[in-house]
Amino acid sequence: MATCPPHEHIVNHPDVPYPHKTWDVPNTDLMKLLELSERLPLDGEITPVMALKIIRMHERFYELTAENFELLKDELKAKIRCYGFGAVLEEFEVRDALSNVFATKLESCTAFA
């Protein structure tokens, strides 16, 4: 199983390689995975790669910071379910999480105004 290094490892040991291998998936492979997942009859649910597409296609995607992605991750990870064939979540939950992140960005901007 592949895994990403936890934030603590990166902060505390930036020069030490994480002992577990992480995936390096080319964009073409992600697109193939997206194509295959779109064939599944999910009835309002989406796969993680479909959620990534929604996030990346958002008109304000390029405004997202690493901190914003952490907020998205924290909000969505509790909403993911696994049915044995893979993970899914509700499409509206991804859109709601994005709206919440951008609302937080707006609040922090207006707080300084």
N, CA, C and O atoms as a MOPAC input file, in Angstrom:
PM7 MOZYME 1SCF
protein

 N      0.83900 1    -1.17500 1     0.00000 1
 C      0.00000 1     0.00000 1     0.00000 1
 C      0.88200 1     1.23500 1     0.00000 1
 O      1.85700 1     1.29800 1     0.74900 1
 N      0.56200 1     2.19700 1    -0.81100 1
 C      1.30300 1     3.44600 1    -0.86400 1
 C      0.68600 1     4.43300 1     0.10300 1
 O     -0.50000 1     4.36200 1     0.42600 1
 N      1.51100 1     5.34900 1     0.55200 1
 C      1.01800 1     6.35000 1     1.48300 1
 C      1.84000 1     7.62300 1     1.33200 1
 O      2.96700 1     7.58600 1     0.83800 1
 N      1.28700 1     8.72000 1     1.74800 1
 C      1.99900 1     9.99200 1     1.75000 1
 C      2.57300 1    10.22500 1     3.13400 1
 O      1.98200 1     9.79900 1     4.12600 1
 N      3.70800 1    10.89000 1     3.21900 1
 C      4.25600 1    11.16600 1     4.54200 1
 C      3.34400 1    12.11500 1     5.30500 1
 O      2.79700 1    13.05000 1     4.72000 1
 N      3.17300 1    11.88700 1     6.60500 1
 C      2.37200 1    12.80600 1     7.39100 1
 C      3.05400 1    14.17300 1     7.47700 1
 O      4.27600 1    14.28000 1     7.37200 1
 N      2.25900 1    15.18800 1     7.66700 1
 C      2.76200 1    16.55500 1     7.73100 1
 C      3.87300 1    16.67500 1     8.77700 1
 O      4.87100 1    17.35900 1     8.55400 1
 N      3.69200 1    16.00800 1     9.91200 1
 C      4.68300 1    16.06900 1    10.99100 1
 C      6.04900 1    15.55900 1    10.53400 1
 O      7.08300 1    16.11500 1    10.90500 1
 N      6.04500 1    14.49800 1     9.72800 1
 C      7.31500 1    13.94600 1     9.23500 1
 C      8.00500 1    14.96100 1     8.32900 1
 O      9.21800 1    15.14900 1     8.41800 1
 N      7.24700 1    15.60700 1     7.47000 1
 C      7.81400 1    16.58300 1     6.54100 1
 C      8.39600 1    17.76800 1     7.31800 1
 O      9.48300 1    18.24700 1     6.99700 1
 N      7.67900 1    18.23600 1     8.32800 1
 C      8.13400 1    19.38200 1     9.11200 1
 C      9.33800 1    19.02100 1     9.98500 1
 O     10.32300 1    19.75800 1    10.03000 1
 N      9.25300 1    17.88700 1    10.67300 1
 C     10.28900 1    17.52000 1    11.63400 1
 C     11.52600 1    16.87100 1    11.01300 1
 O     12.61700 1    16.95200 1    11.57700 1
 N     11.36200 1    16.23000 1     9.85600 1
 C     12.47900 1    15.52100 1     9.22600 1
 C     12.47600 1    15.75100 1     7.71400 1
 O     12.32700 1    14.79600 1     6.95100 1
 N     12.63600 1    16.99600 1     7.26800 1
 C     12.50300 1    17.26600 1     5.82900 1
 C     13.53000 1    16.56200 1     4.95400 1
 O     13.28200 1    16.33300 1     3.77000 1
 N     14.69200 1    16.21200 1     5.52900 1
 C     15.73700 1    15.57200 1     4.72900 1
 C     15.72800 1    14.05200 1     4.81200 1
 O     16.50600 1    13.39200 1     4.12100 1
 N     14.86300 1    13.49000 1     5.64300 1
 C     14.81000 1    12.04500 1     5.82800 1
 C     13.72100 1    11.47000 1     4.93200 1
 O     12.55900 1    11.85600 1     5.05700 1
 N     14.07100 1    10.55700 1     4.03000 1
 C     13.03900 1     9.95000 1     3.18000 1
 C     12.01400 1     9.19400 1     4.02700 1
 O     12.35900 1     8.50000 1     4.98300 1
 N     10.77000 1     9.34800 1     3.65200 1
 C      9.71000 1     8.63100 1     4.34900 1
 C      9.84000 1     7.16000 1     3.98800 1
 O     10.05300 1     6.83100 1     2.82100 1
 N      9.71700 1     6.25700 1     4.98000 1
 C     10.00200 1     4.83700 1     4.71000 1
 C      8.97900 1     4.12600 1     3.81400 1
 O      9.23100 1     3.00600 1     3.37000 1
 N      7.85700 1     4.74300 1     3.55000 1
 C      6.85600 1     4.11900 1     2.69000 1
 C      6.85600 1     4.80700 1     1.33400 1
 O      7.01900 1     6.02400 1     1.24600 1
 N      6.67500 1     4.03900 1     0.29900 1
 C      6.65700 1     4.59200 1    -1.04900 1
 C      5.34800 1     5.31700 1    -1.32400 1
 O      4.27100 1     4.82700 1    -0.98500 1
 N      5.44900 1     6.47300 1    -1.93400 1
 C      4.25000 1     7.20500 1    -2.35000 1
 C      4.04000 1     6.98000 1    -3.83700 1
 O      4.97600 1     6.65700 1    -4.56800 1
 N      2.82700 1     7.14900 1    -4.26600 1
 C      2.51000 1     6.97200 1    -5.67900 1
 C      2.92500 1     8.18500 1    -6.47400 1
 O      2.79400 1     9.32300 1    -6.02400 1
 N      3.42200 1     7.92700 1    -7.64800 1
 C      3.70900 1     8.98300 1    -8.60300 1
 C      2.91200 1     8.62200 1    -9.84600 1
 O      3.40200 1     7.91600 1   -10.72800 1
 N      1.68600 1     9.10900 1    -9.90600 1
 C      0.77200 1     8.72400 1   -10.97400 1
 C      0.78200 1     9.79400 1   -12.06000 1
 O      0.45400 1    10.95000 1   -11.79500 1
 N      1.15300 1     9.41900 1   -13.27200 1
 C      1.12400 1    10.38900 1   -14.37500 1
 C     -0.30100 1    10.86000 1   -14.65200 1
 O     -1.26800 1    10.13900 1   -14.40300 1
 N     -0.41200 1    12.06100 1   -15.16300 1
 C     -1.71800 1    12.64600 1   -15.45900 1
 C     -2.52300 1    11.76300 1   -16.41800 1
 O     -3.74600 1    11.68100 1   -16.29800 1
 N     -1.85900 1    11.11000 1   -17.35500 1
 C     -2.57500 1    10.24500 1   -18.30400 1
 C     -3.25300 1     9.08100 1   -17.57800 1
 O     -4.35800 1     8.67600 1   -17.94100 1
 N     -2.58500 1     8.54600 1   -16.55000 1
 C     -3.18600 1     7.45600 1   -15.77400 1
 C     -4.37900 1     7.94900 1   -14.95300 1
 O     -5.37700 1     7.24200 1   -14.81400 1
 N     -4.26900 1     9.16800 1   -14.41000 1
 C     -5.41000 1     9.74400 1   -13.69200 1
 C     -6.59700 1     9.94400 1   -14.62600 1
 O     -7.74400 1     9.71000 1   -14.24500 1
 N     -6.31400 1    10.37600 1   -15.84400 1
 C     -7.39600 1    10.58000 1   -16.81700 1
 C     -8.05800 1     9.24900 1   -17.17600 1
 O     -9.27700 1     9.19100 1   -17.33600 1
 N     -7.27300 1     8.18900 1   -17.30200 1
 C     -7.82400 1     6.86400 1   -17.58800 1
 C     -8.68900 1     6.39000 1   -16.41700 1
 O     -9.76800 1     5.83500 1   -16.62200 1
 N     -8.21500 1     6.60900 1   -15.20700 1
 C     -8.98400 1     6.25400 1   -14.02000 1
 C    -10.29400 1     7.03800 1   -13.96400 1
 O    -11.33900 1     6.49000 1   -13.61200 1
 N    -10.23300 1     8.31100 1   -14.31000 1
 C    -11.44100 1     9.13600 1   -14.35600 1
 C    -12.41100 1     8.60400 1   -15.40300 1
 O    -13.61000 1     8.49900 1   -15.14600 1
 N    -11.90100 1     8.27300 1   -16.57200 1
 C    -12.74100 1     7.73800 1   -17.64300 1
 C    -13.44400 1     6.45600 1   -17.19600 1
 O    -14.63800 1     6.27600 1   -17.43900 1
 N    -12.70500 1     5.58000 1   -16.55000 1
 C    -13.29500 1     4.32000 1   -16.09000 1
 C    -14.31700 1     4.56300 1   -14.97800 1
 O    -15.36900 1     3.92500 1   -14.95000 1
 N    -14.01000 1     5.48300 1   -14.06500 1
 C    -14.92100 1     5.72600 1   -12.94500 1
 C    -16.22200 1     6.36000 1   -13.40500 1
 O    -17.26100 1     6.16600 1   -12.77400 1
 N    -16.17900 1     7.11100 1   -14.49200 1
 C    -17.39700 1     7.74400 1   -14.99800 1
 C    -18.36500 1     6.72600 1   -15.59300 1
 O    -19.52000 1     7.06400 1   -15.85300 1
 N    -17.93000 1     5.51000 1   -15.81100 1
 C    -18.79900 1     4.44600 1   -16.32300 1
 C    -19.57900 1     3.74100 1   -15.20900 1
 O    -20.51800 1     2.99200 1   -15.47900 1
 N    -19.18100 1     3.98600 1   -13.95800 1
 C    -19.83900 1     3.31900 1   -12.83300 1
 C    -21.20400 1     3.94700 1   -12.55000 1
 O    -21.33500 1     5.17000 1   -12.57200 1
 N    -22.21600 1     3.12600 1   -12.28500 1
 C    -23.53800 1     3.66200 1   -11.94200 1
 C    -23.58300 1     4.04300 1   -10.45300 1
 O    -23.98000 1     3.23700 1    -9.61300 1
 N    -23.17400 1     5.26900 1   -10.14100 1
 C    -22.99700 1     5.65300 1    -8.74200 1
 C    -24.17300 1     6.44900 1    -8.16200 1
 O    -24.24700 1     6.61300 1    -6.94500 1
 N    -25.07000 1     6.93400 1    -8.97600 1
 C    -26.29700 1     7.58700 1    -8.49900 1
 C    -26.03100 1     8.70000 1    -7.47900 1
 O    -26.46000 1     8.61200 1    -6.32900 1
 N    -25.31900 1     9.74800 1    -7.91200 1
 C    -25.06000 1    10.88800 1    -7.04300 1
 C    -23.77400 1    10.80400 1    -6.26600 1
 O    -23.30800 1    11.79600 1    -5.70600 1
 N    -23.19100 1     9.60600 1    -6.23100 1
 C    -21.91000 1     9.44900 1    -5.55500 1
 C    -20.79700 1     9.55500 1    -6.59600 1
 O    -21.01400 1     9.31800 1    -7.78400 1
 N    -19.61500 1     9.91100 1    -6.13300 1
 C    -18.47300 1    10.04000 1    -7.02800 1
 C    -17.25900 1     9.37600 1    -6.38500 1
 O    -17.20500 1     9.18400 1    -5.17000 1
 N    -16.29900 1     9.03600 1    -7.21700 1
 C    -15.04400 1     8.45400 1    -6.74700 1
 C    -14.07500 1     9.59200 1    -6.40100 1
 O    -14.30600 1    10.73600 1    -6.79300 1
 N    -13.00100 1     9.29100 1    -5.67500 1
 C    -12.03200 1    10.34400 1    -5.35800 1
 C    -11.44900 1    11.04400 1    -6.59000 1
 O    -11.23700 1    12.25600 1    -6.56100 1
 N    -11.19100 1    10.30900 1    -7.65800 1
 C    -10.64400 1    10.96100 1    -8.85200 1
 C    -11.68800 1    11.88500 1    -9.48300 1
 O    -11.32700 1    12.89200 1   -10.09200 1
 N    -12.96400 1    11.55900 1    -9.34800 1
 C    -14.01700 1    12.44700 1    -9.83500 1
 C    -14.09500 1    13.70200 1    -8.96000 1
 O    -14.34300 1    14.79900 1    -9.45900 1
 N    -13.88300 1    13.53300 1    -7.66700 1
 C    -13.85500 1    14.68500 1    -6.75700 1
 C    -12.68800 1    15.59800 1    -7.11800 1
 O    -12.82500 1    16.82100 1    -7.10200 1
 N    -11.54200 1    15.00400 1    -7.44200 1
 C    -10.38300 1    15.79300 1    -7.84400 1
 C    -10.70100 1    16.59700 1    -9.10500 1
 O    -10.29700 1    17.75400 1    -9.22500 1
 N    -11.41300 1    15.99200 1   -10.02900 1
 C    -11.79200 1    16.70500 1   -11.25200 1
 C    -12.68200 1    17.90100 1   -10.91700 1
 O    -12.48400 1    18.98600 1   -11.46300 1
 N    -13.65300 1    17.71800 1   -10.03200 1
 C    -14.53600 1    18.82500 1    -9.63700 1
 C    -13.70900 1    19.95700 1    -9.02800 1
 O    -13.91700 1    21.12800 1    -9.34200 1
 N    -12.77900 1    19.59700 1    -8.16300 1
 C    -11.93700 1    20.61200 1    -7.51300 1
 C    -11.07000 1    21.32800 1    -8.54600 1
 O    -10.98100 1    22.55600 1    -8.54400 1
 N    -10.43600 1    20.56200 1    -9.42400 1
 C     -9.53900 1    21.16000 1   -10.42100 1
 C    -10.27800 1    21.98100 1   -11.47500 1
 O     -9.70000 1    22.89300 1   -12.06500 1
 N    -11.54600 1    21.66800 1   -11.71500 1
 C    -12.31800 1    22.40400 1   -12.71700 1
 C    -13.00200 1    23.64700 1   -12.13300 1
 O    -13.59300 1    24.43100 1   -12.87500 1
 N    -12.92500 1    23.82600 1   -10.83100 1
 C    -13.56000 1    24.98500 1   -10.20200 1
 C    -12.91600 1    26.26100 1   -10.73900 1
 O    -11.70000 1    26.32900 1   -10.92200 1
 N    -13.73800 1    27.25500 1   -10.98500 1
 C    -13.24500 1    28.49400 1   -11.59200 1
 C    -12.19300 1    29.21000 1   -10.72700 1
 O    -11.39900 1    29.99500 1   -11.24400 1
 N    -12.18700 1    28.94600 1    -9.43900 1
 C    -11.22600 1    29.59800 1    -8.54500 1
 C    -10.15100 1    28.63200 1    -8.02900 1
 O     -9.49800 1    28.90500 1    -7.02300 1
 N     -9.97600 1    27.51600 1    -8.71600 1
 C     -9.01100 1    26.49500 1    -8.30100 1
 C     -7.62800 1    27.07700 1    -8.02500 1
 O     -6.98800 1    26.71600 1    -7.03800 1
 N     -7.16700 1    27.97400 1    -8.89000 1
 C     -5.80500 1    28.49000 1    -8.76300 1
 C     -5.62200 1    29.43500 1    -7.57200 1
 O     -4.50300 1    29.86300 1    -7.28900 1
 N     -6.69200 1    29.75700 1    -6.88700 1
 C     -6.59500 1    30.55600 1    -5.66800 1
 C     -6.33700 1    29.69100 1    -4.43400 1
 O     -5.98300 1    30.20700 1    -3.37400 1
 N     -6.51100 1    28.38700 1    -4.57100 1
 C     -6.36700 1    27.49900 1    -3.41400 1
 C     -4.90900 1    27.38500 1    -2.97400 1
 O     -4.00300 1    27.24500 1    -3.79600 1
 N     -4.71000 1    27.44700 1    -1.67300 1
 C     -3.38100 1    27.30700 1    -1.08100 1
 C     -3.26500 1    25.91400 1    -0.45700 1
 O     -4.23600 1    25.15800 1    -0.41400 1
 N     -2.07400 1    25.59300 1     0.01900 1
 C     -1.88100 1    24.31500 1     0.71800 1
 C     -2.79400 1    24.23700 1     1.93300 1
 O     -3.34300 1    23.17600 1     2.23200 1
 N     -2.95500 1    25.33600 1     2.62500 1
 C     -3.84900 1    25.37700 1     3.79000 1
 C     -5.29900 1    25.11300 1     3.38400 1
 O     -6.03400 1    24.42900 1     4.09700 1
 N     -5.70300 1    25.65400 1     2.24600 1
 C     -7.06300 1    25.41200 1     1.74800 1
 C     -7.27600 1    23.94100 1     1.41700 1
 O     -8.34700 1    23.39200 1     1.67600 1
 N     -6.25500 1    23.30000 1     0.84400 1
 C     -6.36300 1    21.87400 1     0.54400 1
 C     -6.45500 1    21.05200 1     1.82100 1
 O     -7.15000 1    20.03600 1     1.85600 1
 N     -5.76500 1    21.47800 1     2.86400 1
 C     -5.88200 1    20.80500 1     4.16200 1
 C     -7.31700 1    20.92200 1     4.68400 1
 O     -7.87100 1    19.95400 1     5.20400 1
 N     -7.91300 1    22.10000 1     4.54400 1
 C     -9.30700 1    22.28500 1     4.97000 1
 C    -10.24300 1    21.38800 1     4.17400 1
 O    -11.14200 1    20.76400 1     4.73900 1
 N    -10.03200 1    21.32300 1     2.85900 1
 C    -10.84300 1    20.43700 1     2.01100 1
 C    -10.69300 1    18.98900 1     2.45400 1
 O    -11.67800 1    18.26800 1     2.61200 1
 N     -9.45500 1    18.57900 1     2.65200 1
 C     -9.17500 1    17.19800 1     3.06800 1
 C     -9.86100 1    16.88300 1     4.39000 1
 O    -10.51200 1    15.84800 1     4.53300 1
 N     -9.70900 1    17.78400 1     5.35400 1
 C    -10.29900 1    17.55000 1     6.67100 1
 C    -11.81600 1    17.46000 1     6.60900 1
 O    -12.42500 1    16.65000 1     7.30800 1
 N    -12.42600 1    18.29300 1     5.77000 1
 C    -13.88000 1    18.27400 1     5.65900 1
 C    -14.38300 1    17.03200 1     4.93000 1
 O    -15.43000 1    16.48800 1     5.28000 1
 N    -13.65000 1    16.58700 1     3.92900 1
 C    -14.13800 1    15.47800 1     3.10100 1
 C    -13.78000 1    14.09200 1     3.63300 1
 O    -14.49500 1    13.12900 1     3.35600 1
 N    -12.70000 1    13.97100 1     4.38400 1
 C    -12.26400 1    12.62300 1     4.76800 1
 C    -13.28600 1    11.89400 1     5.64100 1
 O    -13.35600 1    10.66600 1     5.60400 1
 N    -14.06400 1    12.61600 1     6.40900 1
 C    -15.08800 1    11.96700 1     7.24200 1
 C    -16.31700 1    11.55700 1     6.42600 1
 O    -17.16300 1    10.80400 1     6.90800 1
 N    -16.41000 1    12.04600 1     5.21200 1
 C    -17.59900 1    11.78700 1     4.38900 1
 C    -17.38000 1    10.68900 1     3.35500 1
 O    -18.30800 1    10.32300 1     2.63500 1
 N    -16.17000 1    10.16700 1     3.27800 1
 C    -15.85700 1     9.11300 1     2.30900 1
 C    -16.30000 1     7.76400 1     2.86300 1
 O    -16.07000 1     7.44700 1     4.03000 1
 N    -16.94200 1     6.97800 1     1.99900 1
 C    -17.37000 1     5.63200 1     2.36700 1
 C    -16.73500 1     4.63800 1     1.40500 1
 O    -16.47200 1     4.95700 1     0.24600 1
 N    -16.49600 1     3.44300 1     1.89600 1
 C    -15.91800 1     2.39200 1     1.07200 1
 C    -16.89000 1     1.22200 1     1.01900 1
 O    -17.33300 1     0.71200 1     2.04800 1
 N    -17.20800 1     0.81200 1    -0.19200 1
 C    -18.14200 1    -0.29200 1    -0.38100 1
 C    -17.46000 1    -1.56100 1    -0.86600 1
 O    -18.13300 1    -2.44600 1    -1.39500 1
 N    -16.17400 1    -1.67900 1    -0.70900 1
 C    -15.46600 1    -2.88000 1    -1.13600 1
 C    -14.84700 1    -2.74300 1    -2.51100 1
 O    -13.75700 1    -3.26500 1    -2.74400 1
 N    -15.51200 1    -2.05200 1    -3.43300 1
 C    -14.93300 1    -1.85500 1    -4.76100 1
 C    -14.11600 1    -0.57500 1    -4.82000 1
 O    -13.37100 1    -0.36300 1    -5.77600 1
 N    -14.24200 1     0.27000 1    -3.82500 1
 C    -13.49600 1     1.52800 1    -3.78700 1
 C    -14.23200 1     2.57600 1    -2.99600 1
 O    -15.36000 1     2.37100 1    -2.55000 1
 N    -13.57900 1     3.69600 1    -2.83100 1
 C    -14.12900 1     4.79400 1    -2.03600 1
 C    -15.06700 1     5.65600 1    -2.87200 1
 O    -14.85100 1     5.85200 1    -4.06800 1
 N    -16.10800 1     6.16500 1    -2.22700 1
 C    -17.03900 1     7.09800 1    -2.86300 1
 C    -17.46300 1     8.15400 1    -1.85200 1
 O    -17.34800 1     7.96500 1    -0.64100 1
 N    -17.95000 1     9.25900 1    -2.37300 1
 C    -18.56500 1    10.28900 1    -1.54900 1
 C    -19.61400 1    10.98300 1    -2.38800 1
 O    -19.64700 1    10.83700 1    -3.61000 1
 N    -20.47200 1    11.74000 1    -1.72400 1
 C    -21.55100 1    12.43700 1    -2.42900 1
 C    -20.97100 1    13.64900 1    -3.17500 1
 O    -20.13100 1    14.37600 1    -2.64500 1
 N    -21.43400 1    13.84800 1    -4.40400 1
 C    -20.93800 1    14.96700 1    -5.20400 1
 C    -21.20800 1    16.30700 1    -4.52000 1
 O    -20.35100 1    17.19000 1    -4.53000 1
 N    -22.38700 1    16.46500 1    -3.93000 1
 C    -22.72200 1    17.74000 1    -3.30600 1
 C    -21.78400 1    18.05800 1    -2.14300 1
 O    -21.54800 1    19.22700 1    -1.83900 1
 N    -21.24700 1    17.01800 1    -1.48900 1
 C    -20.33700 1    17.25100 1    -0.37000 1
 C    -19.03200 1    17.88800 1    -0.83700 1
 O    -18.44700 1    18.69900 1    -0.11900 1
 N    -18.57800 1    17.53300 1    -2.02000 1
 C    -17.37400 1    18.14600 1    -2.57900 1
 C    -17.65000 1    19.60900 1    -2.90100 1
 O    -16.84200 1    20.48500 1    -2.59100 1
 N    -18.78700 1    19.86600 1    -3.52100 1
 C    -19.14100 1    21.24300 1    -3.87200 1
 C    -19.35100 1    22.09500 1    -2.61500 1
 O    -18.93800 1    23.25400 1    -2.57100 1
 N    -19.98700 1    21.52200 1    -1.60400 1
 C    -20.17400 1    22.23500 1    -0.33300 1
 C    -18.83200 1    22.54000 1     0.33300 1
 O    -18.62900 1    23.63700 1     0.85400 1
 N    -17.92700 1    21.58000 1     0.31500 1
 C    -16.60800 1    21.78300 1     0.92800 1
 C    -15.85000 1    22.89800 1     0.20500 1
 O    -15.20600 1    23.73000 1     0.84300 1
 N    -15.92900 1    22.91000 1    -1.12000 1
 C    -15.29400 1    23.98700 1    -1.87800 1
 C    -15.90700 1    25.33700 1    -1.52300 1
 O    -15.18800 1    26.31600 1    -1.32300 1
 N    -17.22400 1    25.38800 1    -1.44400 1
 C    -17.90200 1    26.64000 1    -1.08000 1
 C    -17.46900 1    27.11000 1     0.29600 1
 O    -17.24600 1    28.30300 1     0.50500 1
 N    -17.34800 1    26.17900 1     1.24000 1
 C    -16.91500 1    26.53400 1     2.59300 1
 C    -15.49400 1    27.09300 1     2.60200 1
 O    -15.21100 1    28.06100 1     3.30700 1
 N    -14.61000 1    26.49000 1     1.82700 1
 C    -13.22800 1    26.96500 1     1.77300 1
 C    -13.17200 1    28.37400 1     1.18400 1
 O    -12.47000 1    29.24000 1     1.70600 1
 N    -13.90300 1    28.60100 1     0.10700 1
 C    -13.86900 1    29.92900 1    -0.50300 1
 C    -14.56500 1    30.96300 1     0.37300 1
 O    -14.18200 1    32.13300 1     0.36200 1
 N    -15.57300 1    30.55800 1     1.12700 1
 C    -16.21400 1    31.47000 1     2.07400 1
 C    -15.23100 1    31.84600 1     3.18100 1
 O    -15.19300 1    32.99800 1     3.61400 1
 N    -14.44100 1    30.88400 1     3.63700 1
 C    -13.42000 1    31.15000 1     4.65600 1
 C    -12.37600 1    32.11400 1     4.12300 1
 O    -11.92600 1    33.00600 1     4.84300 1
 N    -11.98200 1    31.93800 1     2.84300 1
 C    -11.01200 1    32.84700 1     2.22500 1
 C    -11.58100 1    34.26000 1     2.17700 1
 O    -10.86700 1    35.22700 1     2.44500 1
 N    -12.86300 1    34.38600 1     1.83800 1
 C    -13.50600 1    35.69700 1     1.75600 1
 C    -13.56700 1    36.34700 1     3.13000 1
 O    -13.30400 1    37.54200 1     3.26900 1
 N    -13.91500 1    35.56100 1     4.14800 1
 C    -13.98600 1    36.09200 1     5.52000 1
 C    -12.63200 1    36.59000 1     5.97700 1
 O    -12.54100 1    37.64900 1     6.59600 1
 N    -11.57400 1    35.84300 1     5.68200 1
 C    -10.24300 1    36.26200 1     6.12700 1
 C     -9.78500 1    37.51500 1     5.37500 1
 O     -9.05500 1    38.33500 1     5.93100 1
 N    -10.20500 1    37.66700 1     4.12300 1
 C     -9.85700 1    38.86800 1     3.35800 1
 C    -10.59400 1    40.09300 1     3.88900 1
 O    -10.00800 1    41.16700 1     4.02100 1
 N    -11.87900 1    39.92900 1     4.19300 1
 C    -12.65900 1    41.06700 1     4.68800 1
 C    -12.29600 1    41.42900 1     6.12000 1
 O    -12.54400 1    42.55500 1     6.55200 1
 N    -11.71200 1    40.49500 1     6.86000 1
 C    -11.29200 1    40.78300 1     8.23300 1
 C    -10.15300 1    41.79500 1     8.24400 1
 O    -10.00300 1    42.55000 1     9.20400 1
 N     -9.33500 1    41.81600 1     7.16500 1
 C     -8.22100 1    42.73500 1     7.10100 1
 C     -8.59800 1    44.06000 1     6.45000 1
 O     -7.80300 1    45.00000 1     6.45600 1
 N     -9.77700 1    44.14200 1     5.90000 1
 C    -10.19500 1    45.36900 1     5.20100 1
 C    -10.67300 1    46.43000 1     6.15500 1
 O    -11.05700 1    47.51800 1     5.72600 1

